[in-house]
Each structure stands twice: as C-alpha cells, then as structure tokens.
C-alpha cells in the first residue's frame, strides 16, 4: 500500500520513439546529402573538400559544446544526449558554402543554440528553427562569404541566381535540370542534390519521423506558384522544375520546415503551414530581390504556427463546434 501511482487522464499513448532516437534518424537521413556535398567539394579541389569536412565537424562540435557550457553555467540539466544540438549543427553546416571559413558558421552555431534555443527555455520552447535563425543571422552579418559560390575555380552564380538575373535560357545554357537533380551545381554543401535529399526524406518518411503533409504541400505550392507567375511565361514546366530542384527548397521542405517544435501539430494546420511556406517562397523568389527565400519563409511562418493551430485544432469528441 506504500506504492505511489501516477494518475493521469486518458488517453495514454506509449511509443518506443524518444527525442534521441528521432534526432538520430534525422542525422542518418542527412548523410547522403552530406556525403555527396563533400564529394562535390573535393571535385573543386582537395582543400575545398577538407574545408567542407571541417565545417561539418566544427558546426556539430560547437553546437554541442555551446549547449553544454550554457546548461552547465546555468545549472540546468545537461541535454546534449538528445542529439538535438548535433542536428542543429549539421543542418547549419549543410547550409554553408564549402569554401567559407569555419569560424563563420561556428558563430552562427553559438547564436542558434544560445540565443534562439536556450534563452527561450531549450528544446521545445524555441519559437523558430534555431539552425535557420543562425543561417539568417550569418546572411545578414557575413553577406559576402555566405553568398559567394564557385565553379571550376572561378566565381559563378547558382542556378536560381542565374535564372533570376538572366532568365531560363541563360540558366539552361550553364546548368541542366539533370545537373540540378544530381548536385553538379554551385551551392551550399547539402542543398545541391535533389536525389540525395529525397533519399534521406524517404528514410524519414519510412521511419515515420516526419509526415508528408508539410513538405509535399510546400513543394507543390511553390511549383504551382512558379507555373502561374513564372518570369518566362505561364505554365513553363522547365522554369517550374528549376525552382523545385534548385536552391534549398527540397532541403528546407523535408529537413527544416518539419521541425517538431516550430511546425503545427494538427493535420490541417500542417497543410495550411505548407501552403503559407510555398506562397512566401514563391513571392520572395520571383518578386523579391533575392533568388532564394526558403530560410526567411520558414522563419516567418514559424511565427504563424500558434495562430494556425488555433484555427485548425479539431473539436474534441462529444463537443459541438461553435
């Protein structure tokens, strides 16, 4: 009779999944994109390939260390074992050009972990994706190194930048859609190969780490937006595919927009979230001053999540909808 029982209201949901197991699966899913990104970096030169490996190692190490030091200093429970800091570091690393000085993304990792994540209470309390916040911080602070890309040793525009500046014909003269699918284009370490990213996405969907709703709705909305408002005429499917395969859309849709903490939990809310992401990305890319837009679209929509959930929360069983 001395046993203490925990009493709670139903339903009681049990699962073998834990934060650490989910985060491990996310890391595994990013391995194909990371490996291909490093391979492409070595094609630019041995020093570039080594630098890409160093960026990944530094970002993961600095993210984990920043979380440990902050929690130790604030006398909070140490949570580095849940791998969430490592995931933040890896995502930020894969969003970096392979030739950038490693100390620059290291600053972004500290900003992401300490300012965006820990100061708001740690995992589960941050209101925006830490890795994306870190990337946007670096884009503002180090615009030159963050937006400079090379091909064959000389400065080159990414496919989306070329598309925006000079049109579809000029872009296709330099990069084919096959190049964009396989990753043989200038860009950040992890965003160039659509095939490698989709392999990782398929793994996460198989393991049920993520739902299809956000990424599929997001990509489909961008595709429709590009078909309707494309700069090279309506219903130009090559133009649409360039927007889908180029830049960070697939990486952002599957690996960043699906973040548990900063995305809606309701099924209808996830659909609305994906549509909002697609509309903003399309507006930023086609009508804005930048060729990209994924990072800013996701961060902006992170702020809308409480409102989206408020209007998409299902009515409890036995209650009448107002």
N, C-alpha and C positions, 0 to 999 in steps of 0.2 A: 504493500500500500504506500510505500515511500517513493515509488517511481513518479517522476514528473513527466506528464504527457503534454505535447504541443497540440493545442486545439486551434483549428483554423476553419474558416468557411470553405465549402466546396466551390469550384471544382479543384481536385488535387491532380496536378499534372507532374508526371515524372519522366525524365529523359536522361539518357546517358551523356548527352551533349553538355559540355561545360564551356566557359569562356576560353580556356586554354586550348581545348580541342578544336573549337571553331576557328580560333586565330591561327592554329597550326595549319588547318585546311586552307585558309586564305593565303598563307605563306607558300604552301605547296602549289596552289593554283597560280601564283605569280612566277614560279620558277621557269616555265617555258619562255615567257616574255623576257625575263632577266637574262637567261642563257643566250637567247637569240640577240638581245641587245648588246651583250658583251661580245658575242661573235662578230656582230657588225662593227663594233668599236675597234676590234683588232684588225678588221679589214682596212680601217682608216690609218692604222699604224699601231705598233706594239705599245708605244707609250700611251696612246688613247685607250687601248684595251685595258692596260694595267690601271689607268686612271678610273675607268668605269667600275672595275672591281673595287678599287679603293673607295669610290663614292658610296657604293652599296655597303661596304664594311663599316665605313665611318658613320653613315647615317643610322644604321642599326645600333652600333655601339654607343653613339652619342645619345640617341633616343632612350635607350635602356638606362644609361648612366644618369641622364638628366632626371628621369623618373625616380631612380633610386636615391639620388642625392636630395631631391626635393622632399620625398616622403620621409627619408631619414632625418633631414633637418627639421621638418615639421612634426616629427614624432607620430607619423601616420603609418598604418600597416603597409608593408612593402608588397607591391603588386606586380613586380616585373615578371613573375612566374606565369602571368596570364597571357603573355606574348603580345598584348595589345600595343605596347611601346615598340616592339620589334616590327609589328605590322605597319605602324605609322612611319617608322624609319625607312622601311623597304618601299612603301608607296611613294614617299617623298624622293627617295633615291631614284626610282624609276621615272620620276617626273623631271629629272635633271639632264641637261646635255652631257654627253660622255666626256667632254673636254673641260668642263668647268672645274675650278679649283675646289678641292673637297672641303675647305674651310667654309665656303659659302653655304652649301647645304647643311653643314653642321650647325650654323647659326639658325637656319630655318628649323632644324630639329628641336633645338632648345626652345625656340618660340612656340612651336607646335605643342610640345609636351608641357612646358611650364605655364605659358601664358594662356593657351587655348584649352588645354585639358586639365591640368592640376589646379590652377587658380579657380576653376569653376567646380571643383569637387572631385575630379578624377573621372575614370571611365564610367560612363552612364550619365554624367552631369553636363558634359560639354555640349554647347548649343550649335556648334558647327564642326565639320570634319577637320580634325587637327592637321592632318597631312596637307590638305588643300589650303587651309589657312596659312600654313608655313610656306607653301609654294607661292601663294598670292603675296605674302609679305616679302619674299625674295624677288618676285617680279617687280614690285614697287621699289625695293631697295637696291637691287642689282639688275636693272633692266637690260643693260648691255650684255653681260655674260649669260644671262638667262635666255636671251632671245637670239643669240648668235649661233648659227649652225654651219657645218662644213660638209662638202662632198668632194672627194678626190683631192683633199688638201687645200681647197680654196673655199672662201665664204659662199654659201648657197642658201637660197630660200627654201623653206619647207614647201611641200605640195600645196597646202592650204594658203600659204603666203603668196605663192606664185599664182594660184587660182584667183585670189582676191585682187592682186595687183595687175595682172596681165590677161586674165581670162582662161577659159578651159583649154583652148587650142595651145596656148603657150605652156600650160602645165603639162598637158599630154605630150608635148614635144620633149619634155625633160623626164617625166616620170609616167610610167604606165600604171594602169589600175592593178596589174599583177605585181608590180614593184611595191605598191602600197599595201597589198594583201600580205606579201611575204616579208616586208620590212626593209627592203633595199632602198631606203629613202632617208634624207636627213630628218632628225627629230630627237626627242629625248630617249633615254636608254630603253624604257619599257613600253612606249606608246606606238612604235612604228609598225609592228607586225600584227595585223588583224587576226591572222591564223593562229599565232601563238597565244594571243589574248583569248580567242574563242576556245582554244583547248583548255585553258585554265578556267574559263567561265563554265564550260561543260562539266568540268570536275566539281565545281562548287554547286552547280545545279543537281548533279548526281548525288552529292553528299547532303543535299538539302540545306546547305549553308545559306543560300540566297533563294529568293523567289524570282520567277521570270517577269513579274509584273513591272517593276521599275525599269530594268534595262531594256526590255522589249518595247515598252511604251515609249521610253525616252528615245531610242534609236528610230523607231517608226515615226515619231512626231518630227524629228529632225529631217528624216527622209521626205516626208510629205511637205514640210515647210520648204525644203530645197527645191522640190519639184514645182511648187507653186510660185515661189518668189525668186527662183534662180536667176542670177545675173546673165546667164547665157540663154534665156528663154524658158518658157514654161514647159514642164514635162520633158526636160533633158535628163535622161537617166544616167548618162555619164557624169554629169555635173552632180547629180544626187549621190552616186556611188563615191565620187571624190570626197564629198562631205562625210559620208559614213565611214569610209576606210581611212581617211586622212585625219591627222591630229589626234587628240586624246579622247574622242567620243566613245569608242568601244572600251578603252581602259577606264574612263570615268563612269560609264554606264554600269559596268559589272563590278568594279572594284571599289568605287568611291561613293557613288550615289546610293548603293545598297547598304551603307554603314548602318548597323542596327540602331545606334544611338541617335543619329541625326536624320533618320528617314521615318515615314509613317509606319505604324504597325497594322493599321486597318487595310484590308484588301482594296477597297475602293479608294482609300487615301493614297495607296501606292500608285494606282492608276493615275489619279489626279496629279500626284507628285511628278510622275514620269512625263506627263503632258506639259506641265509647267516648265520642267527642265528642258524639254525639246523646244518649246516656243522661245524661251530665253536664249538658248544656244543658237537657234536659227537667227534671231534678231541680232545678237552680238556678232555673229559671223558674217551675215550678209549685209546688214545695215550699219553695223558698228565700225569702229576704226581698227579693230584687231581682227586677225584672221582666225584666232581661236575663240574661246568663250566658255569652254566646258567648266573650268575651275570656278569662274565667277558665277556661272549659272547654278552650280551645285551649292555654293556657299549661300547665295541669295535665297535659294529655295529651302535650304536648311532652316532659315529664319521663318519660313511659312509653315513648317511642319505642325506646330501647335494649332494653328488655325485650320489647316487641312484636316487634322484628326478630330477637331471639334465638330466639323460638319459632316464627317464620314463615319463617325462612331456608330456602330449598329445598335438598334434598340434592344435592350435586354428582353429575354423571353418573358412573356407574361405582362409586359408593359405596352401601353398604346403610344404610338408615335404622335408627337404634338403636331 
